[in-house]
Amino acid sequence: MSQPLPDRLSNDPRSPYHDAELLERGIGIRFNGVERTNVEEYCVSEGWIRVQAGKALDRRGFPMTVKIKGTVEPFLRGE
């Protein structure tokens, strides 16, 4: 791997932490030792992930998220 994974990454294109090229390569997240597939955003240094809160939407029509704290380990899929 030529560069380390970012400390913080988001799926939301409106976020300043969004990186489309890296997301296309495929990022996996291990949270507290379990691989999660529903992560919307993560931060390694602060130790949290954001996941969707069911089917609830905010007033702008975007999914509501919940922040969960724990150990976050990002990795590239296929490596």
BAZANU-256200 format. One record per atom (N, C-alpha, C): residue number from 1; y, x, z. Coordinates in nm, 4 decimals, decimal comma. Example, Ala and Ser with C-alpha at 12.3 -4.5 7.8 and 13.67 -1.06 7.14 Angstrom:
<pts>
<pt><nr>1</nr><north>-0,5690</north><east>1,3190</east><up>0,7800</up></pt>
<pt><nr>1</nr><north>-0,4500</north><east>1,2300</east><up>0,7800</up></pt>
<pt><nr>1</nr><north>-0,3300</north><east>1,3200</east><up>0,7800</up></pt>
<pt><nr>2</nr><north>-0,2250</north><east>1,2850</east><up>0,7080</up></pt>
<pt><nr>2</nr><north>-0,1060</north><east>1,3670</east><up>0,7140</up></pt>
<pt><nr>2</nr><north>0,0030</north><east>1,2900</east><up>0,7870</up></pt>
</pts>
This chain:
<pts>
<pt><nr>1</nr><north>-0,1169</north><east>0,0846</east><up>0,0000</up></pt>
<pt><nr>1</nr><north>0,0000</north><east>0,0000</east><up>0,0000</up></pt>
<pt><nr>1</nr><north>0,1234</north><east>0,0893</east><up>0,0000</up></pt>
<pt><nr>2</nr><north>0,2130</north><east>0,0707</east><up>-0,0959</up></pt>
<pt><nr>2</nr><north>0,3293</north><east>0,1575</east><up>-0,1127</up></pt>
<pt><nr>2</nr><north>0,4387</north><east>0,1317</east><up>-0,0106</up></pt>
<pt><nr>3</nr><north>0,4570</north><east>0,0084</east><up>0,0306</up></pt>
<pt><nr>3</nr><north>0,5607</north><east>-0,0233</east><up>0,1286</up></pt>
<pt><nr>3</nr><north>0,5017</north><east>-0,1098</east><up>0,2397</up></pt>
<pt><nr>4</nr><north>0,5520</north><east>-0,0975</east><up>0,3616</up></pt>
<pt><nr>4</nr><north>0,5007</north><east>-0,1812</east><up>0,4697</up></pt>
<pt><nr>4</nr><north>0,5471</north><east>-0,3257</east><up>0,4521</up></pt>
<pt><nr>5</nr><north>0,4731</north><east>-0,4179</east><up>0,5097</up></pt>
<pt><nr>5</nr><north>0,5110</north><east>-0,5590</east><up>0,5029</up></pt>
<pt><nr>5</nr><north>0,6358</north><east>-0,5823</east><up>0,5876</up></pt>
<pt><nr>6</nr><north>0,7197</north><east>-0,6774</east><up>0,5485</up></pt>
<pt><nr>6</nr><north>0,8431</north><east>-0,7019</east><up>0,6232</up></pt>
<pt><nr>6</nr><north>0,8147</north><east>-0,7581</east><up>0,7625</up></pt>
<pt><nr>7</nr><north>0,9088</north><east>-0,7352</east><up>0,8532</up></pt>
<pt><nr>7</nr><north>0,8981</north><east>-0,7856</east><up>0,9896</up></pt>
<pt><nr>7</nr><north>0,9064</north><east>-0,9379</east><up>0,9913</up></pt>
<pt><nr>8</nr><north>0,9825</north><east>-0,9933</east><up>0,8988</up></pt>
<pt><nr>8</nr><north>1,0011</north><east>-1,1378</east><up>0,8941</up></pt>
<pt><nr>8</nr><north>0,9947</north><east>-1,1845</east><up>0,7492</up></pt>
<pt><nr>9</nr><north>0,9255</north><east>-1,2963</east><up>0,7248</up></pt>
<pt><nr>9</nr><north>0,9092</north><east>-1,3481</east><up>0,5892</up></pt>
<pt><nr>9</nr><north>0,9019</north><east>-1,5003</east><up>0,5953</up></pt>
<pt><nr>10</nr><north>0,9625</north><east>-1,5663</east><up>0,4958</up></pt>
<pt><nr>10</nr><north>0,9658</north><east>-1,7118</east><up>0,4911</up></pt>
<pt><nr>10</nr><north>0,9214</north><east>-1,7625</east><up>0,3546</up></pt>
<pt><nr>11</nr><north>0,8566</north><east>-1,8801</east><up>0,3512</up></pt>
<pt><nr>11</nr><north>0,8188</north><east>-1,9466</east><up>0,2270</up></pt>
<pt><nr>11</nr><north>0,9360</north><east>-2,0215</east><up>0,1651</up></pt>
<pt><nr>12</nr><north>1,0369</north><east>-2,0527</east><up>0,2443</up></pt>
<pt><nr>12</nr><north>1,1505</north><east>-2,1347</east><up>0,2006</up></pt>
<pt><nr>12</nr><north>1,2462</north><east>-2,0529</east><up>0,1143</up></pt>
<pt><nr>13</nr><north>1,2669</north><east>-2,0910</east><up>-0,0129</up></pt>
<pt><nr>13</nr><north>1,3565</north><east>-2,0141</east><up>-0,1006</up></pt>
<pt><nr>13</nr><north>1,5022</north><east>-2,0138</east><up>-0,0541</up></pt>
<pt><nr>14</nr><north>1,5413</north><east>-2,1045</east><up>0,0325</up></pt>
<pt><nr>14</nr><north>1,6790</north><east>-2,1076</east><up>0,0840</up></pt>
<pt><nr>14</nr><north>1,7008</north><east>-2,0051</east><up>0,1941</up></pt>
<pt><nr>15</nr><north>1,5950</north><east>-1,9488</east><up>0,2474</up></pt>
<pt><nr>15</nr><north>1,6033</north><east>-1,8544</east><up>0,3592</up></pt>
<pt><nr>15</nr><north>1,6417</north><east>-1,7146</east><up>0,3115</up></pt>
<pt><nr>16</nr><north>1,7197</north><east>-1,6410</east><up>0,3925</up></pt>
<pt><nr>16</nr><north>1,7490</north><east>-1,5017</east><up>0,3568</up></pt>
<pt><nr>16</nr><north>1,6265</north><east>-1,4107</east><up>0,3706</up></pt>
<pt><nr>17</nr><north>1,5203</north><east>-1,4587</east><up>0,4336</up></pt>
<pt><nr>17</nr><north>1,3984</north><east>-1,3803</east><up>0,4535</up></pt>
<pt><nr>17</nr><north>1,2920</north><east>-1,4115</east><up>0,3487</up></pt>
<pt><nr>18</nr><north>1,3287</north><east>-1,4822</east><up>0,2427</up></pt>
<pt><nr>18</nr><north>1,2352</north><east>-1,5185</east><up>0,1358</up></pt>
<pt><nr>18</nr><north>1,2211</north><east>-1,4010</east><up>0,0386</up></pt>
<pt><nr>19</nr><north>1,0969</north><east>-1,3675</east><up>0,0016</up></pt>
<pt><nr>19</nr><north>1,0696</north><east>-1,2619</east><up>-0,0957</up></pt>
<pt><nr>19</nr><north>0,9623</north><east>-1,3143</east><up>-0,1920</up></pt>
<pt><nr>20</nr><north>1,0051</north><east>-1,3673</east><up>-0,3067</up></pt>
<pt><nr>20</nr><north>0,9137</north><east>-1,4326</east><up>-0,4006</up></pt>
<pt><nr>20</nr><north>0,8076</north><east>-1,3369</east><up>-0,4542</up></pt>
<pt><nr>21</nr><north>0,8457</north><east>-1,2136</east><up>-0,4849</up></pt>
<pt><nr>21</nr><north>0,7490</north><east>-1,1175</east><up>-0,5398</up></pt>
<pt><nr>21</nr><north>0,6358</north><east>-1,0898</east><up>-0,4416</up></pt>
<pt><nr>22</nr><north>0,6709</north><east>-1,0711</east><up>-0,3172</up></pt>
<pt><nr>22</nr><north>0,5705</north><east>-1,0425</east><up>-0,2149</up></pt>
<pt><nr>22</nr><north>0,4808</north><east>-1,1643</east><up>-0,1907</up></pt>
<pt><nr>23</nr><north>0,5379</north><east>-1,2835</east><up>-0,1913</up></pt>
<pt><nr>23</nr><north>0,4591</north><east>-1,4050</east><up>-0,1703</up></pt>
<pt><nr>23</nr><north>0,3615</north><east>-1,4278</east><up>-0,2858</up></pt>
<pt><nr>24</nr><north>0,4005</north><east>-1,3906</east><up>-0,4077</up></pt>
<pt><nr>24</nr><north>0,3107</north><east>-1,4051</east><up>-0,5222</up></pt>
<pt><nr>24</nr><north>0,1903</north><east>-1,3116</east><up>-0,5116</up></pt>
<pt><nr>25</nr><north>0,2099</north><east>-1,1949</east><up>-0,4515</up></pt>
<pt><nr>25</nr><north>0,0991</north><east>-1,1001</east><up>-0,4333</up></pt>
<pt><nr>25</nr><north>-0,0045</north><east>-1,1547</east><up>-0,3365</up></pt>
<pt><nr>26</nr><north>0,0386</north><east>-1,2397</east><up>-0,2438</up></pt>
<pt><nr>26</nr><north>-0,0543</north><east>-1,3013</east><up>-0,1490</up></pt>
<pt><nr>26</nr><north>-0,0481</north><east>-1,2375</east><up>-0,0119</up></pt>
<pt><nr>27</nr><north>0,0115</north><east>-1,3066</east><up>0,0824</up></pt>
<pt><nr>27</nr><north>0,0233</north><east>-1,2603</east><up>0,2203</up></pt>
<pt><nr>27</nr><north>-0,0674</north><east>-1,3454</east><up>0,3077</up></pt>
<pt><nr>28</nr><north>-0,1427</north><east>-1,2827</east><up>0,3936</up></pt>
<pt><nr>28</nr><north>-0,2236</north><east>-1,3528</east><up>0,4917</up></pt>
<pt><nr>28</nr><north>-0,1667</north><east>-1,3259</east><up>0,6304</up></pt>
<pt><nr>29</nr><north>-0,1876</north><east>-1,4190</east><up>0,7224</up></pt>
<pt><nr>29</nr><north>-0,1377</north><east>-1,4049</east><up>0,8591</up></pt>
<pt><nr>29</nr><north>-0,2537</north><east>-1,4247</east><up>0,9556</up></pt>
<pt><nr>30</nr><north>-0,2731</north><east>-1,3278</east><up>1,0440</up></pt>
<pt><nr>30</nr><north>-0,3658</north><east>-1,3404</east><up>1,1554</up></pt>
<pt><nr>30</nr><north>-0,2809</north><east>-1,3682</east><up>1,2780</up></pt>
<pt><nr>31</nr><north>-0,3018</north><east>-1,4836</east><up>1,3401</up></pt>
<pt><nr>31</nr><north>-0,2249</north><east>-1,5236</east><up>1,4577</up></pt>
<pt><nr>31</nr><north>-0,3197</north><east>-1,5353</east><up>1,5759</up></pt>
<pt><nr>32</nr><north>-0,2990</north><east>-1,4504</east><up>1,6765</up></pt>
<pt><nr>32</nr><north>-0,3876</north><east>-1,4432</east><up>1,7941</up></pt>
<pt><nr>32</nr><north>-0,5334</north><east>-1,4222</east><up>1,7514</up></pt>
<pt><nr>33</nr><north>-0,5536</north><east>-1,3401</east><up>1,6473</up></pt>
<pt><nr>33</nr><north>-0,6875</north><east>-1,3059</east><up>1,6028</up></pt>
<pt><nr>33</nr><north>-0,7519</north><east>-1,4034</east><up>1,5070</up></pt>
<pt><nr>34</nr><north>-0,6845</north><east>-1,5149</east><up>1,4735</up></pt>
<pt><nr>34</nr><north>-0,7396</north><east>-1,6163</east><up>1,3842</up></pt>
<pt><nr>34</nr><north>-0,6537</north><east>-1,6231</east><up>1,2587</up></pt>
<pt><nr>35</nr><north>-0,7177</north><east>-1,6220</east><up>1,1412</up></pt>
<pt><nr>35</nr><north>-0,6422</north><east>-1,6290</east><up>1,0163</up></pt>
<pt><nr>35</nr><north>-0,5862</north><east>-1,7705</east><up>0,9979</up></pt>
<pt><nr>36</nr><north>-0,4552</north><east>-1,7793</east><up>0,9730</up></pt>
<pt><nr>36</nr><north>-0,3880</north><east>-1,9081</east><up>0,9541</up></pt>
<pt><nr>36</nr><north>-0,3445</north><east>-1,9198</east><up>0,8089</up></pt>
<pt><nr>37</nr><north>-0,3591</north><east>-2,0399</east><up>0,7520</up></pt>
<pt><nr>37</nr><north>-0,3205</north><east>-2,0627</east><up>0,6129</up></pt>
<pt><nr>37</nr><north>-0,1997</north><east>-2,1543</east><up>0,6003</up></pt>
<pt><nr>38</nr><north>-0,1506</north><east>-2,2090</east><up>0,7102</up></pt>
<pt><nr>38</nr><north>-0,0411</north><east>-2,3050</east><up>0,7043</up></pt>
<pt><nr>38</nr><north>0,0906</north><east>-2,2498</east><up>0,7600</up></pt>
<pt><nr>39</nr><north>0,1110</north><east>-2,1209</east><up>0,7540</up></pt>
<pt><nr>39</nr><north>0,2303</north><east>-2,0581</east><up>0,8105</up></pt>
<pt><nr>39</nr><north>0,3469</north><east>-2,0700</east><up>0,7125</up></pt>
<pt><nr>40</nr><north>0,4596</north><east>-2,1214</east><up>0,7584</up></pt>
<pt><nr>40</nr><north>0,5803</north><east>-2,1342</east><up>0,6770</up></pt>
<pt><nr>40</nr><north>0,6685</north><east>-2,0099</east><up>0,6892</up></pt>
<pt><nr>41</nr><north>0,6726</north><east>-1,9497</east><up>0,8079</up></pt>
<pt><nr>41</nr><north>0,7561</north><east>-1,8327</east><up>0,8336</up></pt>
<pt><nr>41</nr><north>0,6947</north><east>-1,7564</east><up>0,9504</up></pt>
<pt><nr>42</nr><north>0,7159</north><east>-1,6241</east><up>0,9527</up></pt>
<pt><nr>42</nr><north>0,6657</north><east>-1,5453</east><up>1,0652</up></pt>
<pt><nr>42</nr><north>0,7647</north><east>-1,4369</east><up>1,1020</up></pt>
<pt><nr>43</nr><north>0,7555</north><east>-1,3871</east><up>1,2254</up></pt>
<pt><nr>43</nr><north>0,8328</north><east>-1,2726</east><up>1,2713</up></pt>
<pt><nr>43</nr><north>0,7424</north><east>-1,1906</east><up>1,3620</up></pt>
<pt><nr>44</nr><north>0,7129</north><east>-1,0665</east><up>1,3210</up></pt>
<pt><nr>44</nr><north>0,6213</north><east>-0,9811</east><up>1,3963</up></pt>
<pt><nr>44</nr><north>0,6868</north><east>-0,9313</east><up>1,5248</up></pt>
<pt><nr>45</nr><north>0,8119</north><east>-0,8819</east><up>1,5162</up></pt>
<pt><nr>45</nr><north>0,8771</north><east>-0,8213</east><up>1,6325</up></pt>
<pt><nr>45</nr><north>0,9016</north><east>-0,9220</east><up>1,7446</up></pt>
<pt><nr>46</nr><north>0,9322</north><east>-1,0470</east><up>1,7107</up></pt>
<pt><nr>46</nr><north>0,9552</north><east>-1,1489</east><up>1,8128</up></pt>
<pt><nr>46</nr><north>0,8270</north><east>-1,2230</east><up>1,8493</up></pt>
<pt><nr>47</nr><north>0,7214</north><east>-1,2085</east><up>1,7691</up></pt>
<pt><nr>47</nr><north>0,5908</north><east>-1,2663</east><up>1,8005</up></pt>
<pt><nr>47</nr><north>0,5833</north><east>-1,4167</east><up>1,7871</up></pt>
<pt><nr>48</nr><north>0,6209</north><east>-1,4710</east><up>1,6716</up></pt>
<pt><nr>48</nr><north>0,6102</north><east>-1,6150</east><up>1,6497</up></pt>
<pt><nr>48</nr><north>0,5826</north><east>-1,6469</east><up>1,5030</up></pt>
<pt><nr>49</nr><north>0,5299</north><east>-1,7692</east><up>1,4824</up></pt>
<pt><nr>49</nr><north>0,5126</north><east>-1,8244</east><up>1,3483</up></pt>
<pt><nr>49</nr><north>0,5700</north><east>-1,9655</east><up>1,3495</up></pt>
<pt><nr>50</nr><north>0,6048</north><east>-2,0142</east><up>1,2315</up></pt>
<pt><nr>50</nr><north>0,6471</north><east>-2,1542</east><up>1,2151</up></pt>
<pt><nr>50</nr><north>0,5441</north><east>-2,2238</east><up>1,1277</up></pt>
<pt><nr>51</nr><north>0,4969</north><east>-2,3403</east><up>1,1735</up></pt>
<pt><nr>51</nr><north>0,4015</north><east>-2,4211</east><up>1,0985</up></pt>
<pt><nr>51</nr><north>0,4555</north><east>-2,5632</east><up>1,0882</up></pt>
<pt><nr>52</nr><north>0,4087</north><east>-2,6373</east><up>0,9881</up></pt>
<pt><nr>52</nr><north>0,4521</north><east>-2,7749</east><up>0,9708</up></pt>
<pt><nr>52</nr><north>0,4051</north><east>-2,8614</east><up>1,0871</up></pt>
<pt><nr>53</nr><north>0,4910</north><east>-2,9563</east><up>1,1253</up></pt>
<pt><nr>53</nr><north>0,4592</north><east>-3,0495</east><up>1,2330</up></pt>
<pt><nr>53</nr><north>0,4092</north><east>-3,1799</east><up>1,1714</up></pt>
<pt><nr>54</nr><north>0,2852</north><east>-3,1810</east><up>1,1289</up></pt>
<pt><nr>54</nr><north>0,2273</north><east>-3,3008</east><up>1,0681</up></pt>
<pt><nr>54</nr><north>0,2942</north><east>-3,3346</east><up>0,9362</up></pt>
<pt><nr>55</nr><north>0,3199</north><east>-3,4632</east><up>0,9148</up></pt>
<pt><nr>55</nr><north>0,3831</north><east>-3,5078</east><up>0,7908</up></pt>
<pt><nr>55</nr><north>0,5298</north><east>-3,5428</east><up>0,8122</up></pt>
<pt><nr>56</nr><north>0,5845</north><east>-3,5089</east><up>0,9278</up></pt>
<pt><nr>56</nr><north>0,7229</north><east>-3,5430</east><up>0,9599</up></pt>
<pt><nr>56</nr><north>0,8203</north><east>-3,4673</east><up>0,8704</up></pt>
<pt><nr>57</nr><north>0,9272</north><east>-3,5361</east><up>0,8296</up></pt>
<pt><nr>57</nr><north>1,0315</north><east>-3,4764</east><up>0,7473</up></pt>
<pt><nr>57</nr><north>1,1649</north><east>-3,4852</east><up>0,8202</up></pt>
<pt><nr>58</nr><north>1,2531</north><east>-3,3878</east><up>0,7942</up></pt>
<pt><nr>58</nr><north>1,3865</north><east>-3,3957</east><up>0,8521</up></pt>
<pt><nr>58</nr><north>1,4730</north><east>-3,4868</east><up>0,7656</up></pt>
<pt><nr>59</nr><north>1,6000</north><east>-3,5011</east><up>0,7995</up></pt>
<pt><nr>59</nr><north>1,6856</north><east>-3,5962</east><up>0,7280</up></pt>
<pt><nr>59</nr><north>1,7170</north><east>-3,5533</east><up>0,5848</up></pt>
<pt><nr>60</nr><north>1,6899</north><east>-3,4286</east><up>0,5516</up></pt>
<pt><nr>60</nr><north>1,7107</north><east>-3,3804</east><up>0,4145</up></pt>
<pt><nr>60</nr><north>1,5822</north><east>-3,3857</east><up>0,3311</up></pt>
<pt><nr>61</nr><north>1,4722</north><east>-3,4303</east><up>0,3915</up></pt>
<pt><nr>61</nr><north>1,3460</north><east>-3,4437</east><up>0,3197</up></pt>
<pt><nr>61</nr><north>1,2565</north><east>-3,3214</east><up>0,3243</up></pt>
<pt><nr>62</nr><north>1,2930</north><east>-3,2217</east><up>0,4053</up></pt>
<pt><nr>62</nr><north>1,2108</north><east>-3,1018</east><up>0,4185</up></pt>
<pt><nr>62</nr><north>1,1168</north><east>-3,1184</east><up>0,5378</up></pt>
<pt><nr>63</nr><north>0,9993</north><east>-3,0540</east><up>0,5341</up></pt>
<pt><nr>63</nr><north>0,9042</north><east>-3,0679</east><up>0,6447</up></pt>
<pt><nr>63</nr><north>0,9597</north><east>-3,0110</east><up>0,7757</up></pt>
<pt><nr>64</nr><north>0,9330</north><east>-3,0805</east><up>0,8845</up></pt>
<pt><nr>64</nr><north>0,9713</north><east>-3,0326</east><up>1,0170</up></pt>
<pt><nr>64</nr><north>0,8713</north><east>-2,9241</east><up>1,0565</up></pt>
<pt><nr>65</nr><north>0,9195</north><east>-2,8227</east><up>1,1279</up></pt>
<pt><nr>65</nr><north>0,8334</north><east>-2,7126</east><up>1,1687</up></pt>
<pt><nr>65</nr><north>0,8368</north><east>-2,6935</east><up>1,3197</up></pt>
<pt><nr>66</nr><north>0,7328</north><east>-2,6288</east><up>1,3698</up></pt>
<pt><nr>66</nr><north>0,7196</north><east>-2,5975</east><up>1,5108</up></pt>
<pt><nr>66</nr><north>0,7006</north><east>-2,4467</east><up>1,5233</up></pt>
<pt><nr>67</nr><north>0,7697</north><east>-2,3851</east><up>1,6186</up></pt>
<pt><nr>67</nr><north>0,7551</north><east>-2,2418</east><up>1,6424</up></pt>
<pt><nr>67</nr><north>0,6481</north><east>-2,2205</east><up>1,7486</up></pt>
<pt><nr>68</nr><north>0,5504</north><east>-2,1338</east><up>1,7177</up></pt>
<pt><nr>68</nr><north>0,4420</north><east>-2,1021</east><up>1,8102</up></pt>
<pt><nr>68</nr><north>0,4471</north><east>-1,9524</east><up>1,8387</up></pt>
<pt><nr>69</nr><north>0,4405</north><east>-1,9141</east><up>1,9671</up></pt>
<pt><nr>69</nr><north>0,4483</north><east>-1,7736</east><up>2,0048</up></pt>
<pt><nr>69</nr><north>0,3092</north><east>-1,7151</east><up>2,0257</up></pt>
<pt><nr>70</nr><north>0,2947</north><east>-1,5875</east><up>1,9864</up></pt>
<pt><nr>70</nr><north>0,1678</north><east>-1,5183</east><up>2,0011</up></pt>
<pt><nr>70</nr><north>0,1712</north><east>-1,3867</east><up>1,9255</up></pt>
<pt><nr>71</nr><north>0,0539</north><east>-1,3294</east><up>1,9022</up></pt>
<pt><nr>71</nr><north>0,0420</north><east>-1,2028</east><up>1,8304</up></pt>
<pt><nr>71</nr><north>0,0315</north><east>-1,2304</east><up>1,6806</up></pt>
<pt><nr>72</nr><north>0,1222</north><east>-1,1714</east><up>1,6021</up></pt>
<pt><nr>72</nr><north>0,1279</north><east>-1,1935</east><up>1,4574</up></pt>
<pt><nr>72</nr><north>0,0887</north><east>-1,0652</east><up>1,3845</up></pt>
<pt><nr>73</nr><north>-0,0085</north><east>-1,0756</east><up>1,2917</up></pt>
<pt><nr>73</nr><north>-0,0530</north><east>-0,9613</east><up>1,2124</up></pt>
<pt><nr>73</nr><north>-0,0550</north><east>-1,0008</east><up>1,0642</up></pt>
<pt><nr>74</nr><north>0,0479</north><east>-0,9635</east><up>0,9865</up></pt>
<pt><nr>74</nr><north>0,0464</north><east>-0,9940</east><up>0,8431</up></pt>
<pt><nr>74</nr><north>-0,0397</north><east>-0,8921</east><up>0,7680</up></pt>
<pt><nr>75</nr><north>-0,0986</north><east>-0,9353</east><up>0,6568</up></pt>
<pt><nr>75</nr><north>-0,1770</north><east>-0,8457</east><up>0,5725</up></pt>
<pt><nr>75</nr><north>-0,1722</north><east>-0,8973</east><up>0,4291</up></pt>
<pt><nr>76</nr><north>-0,1949</north><east>-0,8060</east><up>0,3344</up></pt>
<pt><nr>76</nr><north>-0,2021</north><east>-0,8442</east><up>0,1941</up></pt>
<pt><nr>76</nr><north>-0,3429</north><east>-0,8925</east><up>0,1645</up></pt>
<pt><nr>77</nr><north>-0,3528</north><east>-1,0048</east><up>0,0981</up></pt>
<pt><nr>77</nr><north>-0,4845</north><east>-1,0571</east><up>0,0617</up></pt>
<pt><nr>77</nr><north>-0,5452</north><east>-0,9717</east><up>-0,0486</up></pt>
<pt><nr>78</nr><north>-0,6740</north><east>-0,9520</east><up>-0,0433</up></pt>
<pt><nr>78</nr><north>-0,7424</north><east>-0,8731</east><up>-0,1457</up></pt>
<pt><nr>78</nr><north>-0,7420</north><east>-0,7247</east><up>-0,1190</up></pt>
<pt><nr>79</nr><north>-0,6883</north><east>-0,6811</east><up>-0,0049</up></pt>
<pt><nr>79</nr><north>-0,6908</north><east>-0,5373</east><up>0,0272</up></pt>
<pt><nr>79</nr><north>-0,7721</north><east>-0,5151</east><up>0,1519</up></pt>
</pts>
